[in-house]
Amino acid sequence: MRFKIILEEDEEVGGFIASCPGLPGCFSQGDTVEEAIENIKEAIQACLESLAEDDLQECIGKSSCRVVDVVA
């Protein structure tokens, strides 16, 4: 399965925070981008294992991603 993730630099503590919008509440972190990516993969796997099949299909079906232009 493929999931979109979001990586953000943690300006307060340092390192990076990773989240998976397709799985609400699925977050992780790491000292480097690479470590954060590996850690979010493990977090996603743990989330998937904890969801029942019906819950998984409902959660995945809600996810949507769009790109919008904003005039600044």
Steps between C-alpha positions, in 0.01 A plus 500: 500500500608855437434791736577869477702638789576851616845592633551815706812632664459525878635848565456480879673170573683426175459204270193426291136411564323263262127444468273295280181693413333183373521350849385762753716498810793327329811703584869436554828689508872469437825690527541495120258489206604142430444392861160674510396319180605160636321571828175608331509180293509302825222716648283447191555125521401502869187703422400262222550198724281653771209580266234244422445438126177706492663788689796493262283528188301786654814688603674461163184597310485840675844616391525766231779723378484814289735779400362852492639832379487790745571860407731654758 
